[in-house]
Amino acid sequence: MGSEFIMNSETMQKIFISRFPILLIDESQDTKKELIDALLELHKNHKDKIIIGLFCDTMQKIYTDGKDNLALCIPDDWEKFTKVMNHRSAKRIVTLANAIRENVDGKHQESRSDAELGIIRLFIVHNSADKHSIEKRVPEIMADLTDDDKWIIPNECKSLILEHHMAGRRLGFINLFSPLYEIDSFKTGILDGTLPEISLFTKIILPLVKAYQAQQDFEVAKIVRQYSPLLDKKSFINSNENQTKIIASAKKAVNDLCALWNNGQKPSCIDTLITTEKSGLFKIPDNLQGVLTTQAQVETNERIQALKTAFSVSFDEIENYNAYINGETPFETHQGVKGLEFPRVTVIMDDQEAKGFLFSYEKLFGAKEKSDTDLRNEQEGKDTSISRTKRLFYVACTRAQKSLALIAYTGNVNAVRSTALANGWFEENEIIIIE
């Protein structure tokens, strides 16, 4: 709606210019195409009244709602600047980045004269391999090659995956994540950690239990006082009971909840809900009430059914999920790290596990044939799964500062190796096939 107003309303254009005579847009290659079109039209109509600056690297366009071929849409009379120097990465990583984009736009960057050489390795592994073992072994190999023991310290490395399901399987929250991800209205919230239906667990119960187990009495009291209706001011005012008894009741409710973990037990999320409701320790939100009921009509509600399935898992999955969403694990998605940098990076490429259709590393590395849609889009000059994947590949590789490991899971090991060499991305001694 905003883009439409800017594009077509002269009044809106005047208001916009008066408020923002200088407009700078970062990551403009992934800014919605409708907004970019509107701003280009705005500038065309009012060149002498507004300055627009677009900061971008078109090779890092990874979202489908950005404007295609943005560089070709910029008017000839605009000033164009090129960032040649790469201050982030070691020389070998910059060389790899240049090779990846060579047949896209031919642009090259230069590494700093004082940059270290850097080390990259491509590990090619068949799909049938034990991925847990592979992903434990690769850092050990990299530690030996780089003489850098931090490769074997998980939180000192960053592992880049294609999507959140892959993190769920590796970190132990897949049974919580999958049922919720299947519901369209839950998708965005479960991906970014803002799903209201899960906040009681992540924002209140989990911090309370961790504080209790760490014997942090002050933190326990703080959480209960902030969130529990048992210690609400109105409870003290309206209650005929002795205030000491109210406090004792709240303490018992906390003890009952945390006792679910006694003797190494692992309660389910629903167990914690039932105990919390019974004691009145915290208010169960309306959007979770259906999880605790057995009414027949609830069985036909797909949202409630998804919540019941997800919350039947061990509460450990809530803790694992919360750590991942808060960036406390070694895993990030290829898309989510754009603009970031890390000394040691592992890029995990696994189409089979990711189950997506927008990206395909198997096609990029020649292990899978192009689809009819790919061929048609190529002929029409449109984006394809291969061109999108190449840009994503570029983004992931260029996050590394010192050393880079890439793990390619594939159904055709020889094809991946041949393509990696033919494209000039890797040298013979940089490719390791793990049987």
N, C-alpha and C positions, 0 to 999 in steps of 0.2 A: 504493500500500500504506500509506504514511504517513497519507494523508488518511483512509483507511478506518479505521485504528486510532484516530485522533483522533475521528472521527465516532461510532464505535460502542463504544469501550472506555472504561469509566469509570476504570479504572486508568491507562490512557494519558493521559486528561484530567488526572488528578491529578498525574501525573509532569510533564506539560507545564507546568501552572500553577506547580508548585513551581520549575521551572527558568526559566520565562519569564513572570513575573507582568505584565510590560509588553511588549507586542509591537507593533512598528511595521512596516508593510509598504508599501514604496514601489512605484510603478507597479502598484498593486493591480488596475487595470482589465485588466491582461494576466497577472495571476497565475492559475494553473490553477483553473478553476471548482470542481473537486473539493476543493481545499484551502480556497478561500474558503468553500464550504458547510460544511466541517468546522469552520472557525474560528468561523463564525457560530453553529453549533450549540454549540460549546464555550462561547462567551460567554453564550448563552441559559441554559445549565445552571449557569454559575458566575459570574454577573454581579458578585458582590461580591468576587471573588478575582482577576480578571484585567482588564487594560485593553488594548483592541485599537485601534490607530489605522490607518486605511486612507488612504494618500496617493494621490490619483489625479486624472486628468482623463479622464472617460469618453469625451470626444471624441478622445482619443489611443489608444483601444483598436484595435489593428491585428492582433492575433493571434487566431486562431479558437478557441484553447483557453481564452481568458479568459471570465469570467462575463458573459453578456448582461444588459443593464439593471441593472448593479450598483447604481446609485443607488437604484433602486426596491426593492432587497433589504435595504437598511439599516434596522434597526428604528427606529421613531419616537422612542424614548427616547434615541437616540444624539445627541451633540452634532455639529452639522454646521457646517463653516466654509467660507467661499468666498473664494478668492483673486481679488480684483478687479483689483489693480494689476499691470500687465505692465511689468517693469523691463528687458525684453530689447529689444523691437523699436521701430522708428520708428512714428510715428502712423499712416501709411498702411497699414503691414503689420498693425497691430492692428485697424484698421477692416476690412481684408480678412478677417482671422480671424473677427471678429464676424459678418460677412456670411455666411461659409461655414457657421457653426454656427447661424445664426438660426432656421432651420426644423427644427433637430434638438432643441435644448433651450432655445434663447432666451437662453443665458447670454452676458454681455458682459464684456469686460475694458476697463480704462482705461489709456491710455498715460501715461507720466510727463509732468508739465507741462513739463519741460525736454527732452523727447525731440525729436529732429529730425523733420521732416515725412516723409522717406523717399520712395522712388520705386519703383513696381512697373510692369512691362510684361508683357503676354501676347503672345507671338509665335505666330501660327497658321501652320502650314506643312503642305503636302500630303505625304502619305506617300511620294510618288515623288521628293521632293527629295533632293539630295545632303546627307546629314546632317552629314558632316564639315565641309562648307563653311558650313552653317547654324550649327553650334555654334562655329565660328570667328568668324562674322560677328556673332552676338548679343552676345558680350562687347564687341566694338568699338562697337556701337550703345549699349550700356549705359554704357561709358566716356564717350562723348560726352554722353549724357543726364544722367549724375550728376556729370560733371566729376571723375571718379575713375579715374585711370589704372591703379589696381590691378586693375580689371576685366580687363585684358588680360594680367595676370600669372597664369598657371594656378594656381600654388600659393597665391595670395591669394584665390581664389574656390573655392566648393564646388559641384560639380555633382552633383545627386541623381538617380539612375537607379532604375528599378523593380527590376532584379535583376542578378545578377552576369554573365550572358551579355552584357549591354549594355556593361559595363565591359571584358569580355574583347575585344569587337570594337573598342572605342575605344582600348584600351591595348596590344593586340597579344598576348593570351594565350588567345584563344578556342580554338585548335586543341589546346592543352594541356588546357584546362578542360572542353570539351564531352564528350569520351569518358569522362572520369572521373565527370562529373556524371550520366551515364546509368546508372551502377552504383549501386544503392540503398545498398550498404554503404560507398560512397565519398563519398556526397553531403555529409554533415555535415562530414567532414574537409576536403574540397576547398573548402567554403564558408567555413570559419573558419580554414583554414591549418594544421590539426592532422593532416592525413592522413599516417600513418607512411610510406607508400610514396613520398612526395615529400620527406621530411625530409632525406635524404642530399644532395639537390640544394640545397635552400634553406638548410639549417643548416650544411653543411660545404663542399661543392664551390663554391657561389657565393661565400661569404665568402673562401675560399681564393684563387680566381681573381681576385677584385677586389683583394685585398691584394697578390697577386703583380704584377698589372698596375700597381698604384700604387707598386710597389717598397717596400712595407712589410715588410721582411724579418723584423722581430720578430713581426709579426702572423702571417705565414706560418708561422714556426717554432712559434708558440703553437698554431695550429690543428692542425698535423701532430703535434705532441707530444701534444695532447689526444685526437686521434681515430685516428691511424694505428697499426696493429699493428706497423709497421716500427720505430717508436720506443717501443714498449711496454717496460716495465721487464723483463718476462720475456724479451723478445727479446735484450736486452743480457746478461742473466744466462745464458741457454741457448745463445747463439751462440758458436761457436768463432772467429768472425771478429773482426778488429780493430774496435773501436767506431767508429773513424774511417770504416771501410768501410761500416758500417751507416748512419751519418749520410749518407755520400755516396750510398748506395743510395736513401735517402728523398728526398734532394735531386733525384736524377735522376728519380724517380717524379713529383715535383712539376713538374719541367721538362717531362716528357713530357705530362702532363695539360694544362698551360697552353700548350704548343706548338700545341694544337688551335686556338687563337685567332690564331696567327701569320699575318701578311700579310692581315689582315682576314677570315680565315675564320670561319664561323659553324657550329660543330659541333652535332650533335643531342645530345639528352640521352643517347641510347643510346651515341653515340660516347664520351661521358665515362665511362659505365659500363664499356664494353669496355676502355678505357685504364686505368681505375682497377683493374679486376679483374686485368688483365695484370700490372701493376706491384705489386699488393698494397698500394697506398697506403692504401686504406680497405677495410674489410670490406663486402662487398655483402650487405645484409640478406636474410634468407631470403625475405621477401615480394617481393623483386625478382629472385630467382634465375631464375624462369620467363621473365623478360623477355629474358634472354640465351641461352635455350636454343631449339633448333629441334625439340625432340621433338614428335611428332605429337599426343600426348595434350594438350599444352599448348594446341594450336590450338582445342580445344573448350572451354577455360576462359575464360568471358567476362571475368572479372577480369583475367587475364593479357593477353587480347586488347586490352582497354581500355588497359592500361598500355603495351603495345607501341605502340598507335596514338598515345597521348598523348606518349610519350617519343621518338617519331620526329621530333618538331618541333625547330626550332632552340632551343638553350639560352637564347637571348634571351627566349623566352616564360617561362622559369622566373624570370628576373630581373624581367620585367614583372609577372608574377603575384605575386611576393614583395613588390614595392613596393606593389601594390594592397592586399594582405592586411595589410600593416603600416601602412596609412594614410598612405603617402608620395606619394599621387597626389591629384588634385583630386576624384576620384569616390568617392561613398558611395551606399548604397541609401537609399531613402526610409525604410525600416523601421529601418535601422541607426543613424540620426542622432537618434532620439528622445531628447530631453533635452539635446541639444547646440545650439550656436549659432555662427553665422558672420556676419561683416559683409556679405558678398556671396554670394548663393545663386542658382543656376540650377536650376530643377526641370524635368527632362526627362520628358515624358509620351508614351509610345509603346507602345500596346498591341500593335501589329503585331510589334515587335521583342521585346517581353517574353514574348509567347506564354503568358501566364498565364490563369487562369480565375477566380481569387479577386478580382481587381481589374479594373476597366474604366473608363478615363478617357473612352473614346468614348461609353459609356453615360452617364456622369456629365455630359458636355457635350452630350448630346442628338444625337450623331452616329451613334448605333447604337440600335436598338430594344431595349427590355427583353425578356428571354427569358421563356418560360412559367414557368421556375423562379423568376425574379425576381418576376413577378406573383403567383405562388402564395405565395412567402415574404412578400411585402408584405401580402397578405390575412391571413396567419396571424400577422403581427407578428414575423416572424423577420428575421434579418440577411440582406441581399442584397449582391450584388457592388457595387451603387451606393452603399449606405450604408457599406460597408467602404472603398470608394474615396474617398468624401467625407472620412472620418476620416483616411485616409492623406494626402489632399490638404491637409487642415488641418495635419497634423504637418509635412509638407514645407515649406509656406509659412511656418509660424511659426518655422522655424529661422533665418530671416533677421533680422539686426539693423538694417541700414541700407538695403539695396536688394535687390530681388527680381526675377528674370527667370524667366518660365515659357515653355517651348517645348512647344506641343501639336502633335504630328504626327497628322494625321487624314485620313480619306478624305472628309470633308465639312466644308470650311472654313467655309461659311456657317452651318451648324448650330452649330458650336463658338462662333462669334462671337455668334450670336443668344442662345444659352444664357448665355454669360458676361455679356452685357448685361442679359438678363431677370432673372437671379438677383441683380443688383446687385453682382456681384463686381468688375467693372471698368467704368471710364468709357470713352466712345468714344475719347478721346485716349490711353488706356492700352493699346489693342489695335493691334498691328502685324501685318498679313498679309504674309508673305514669299512672293513667287511663285517 
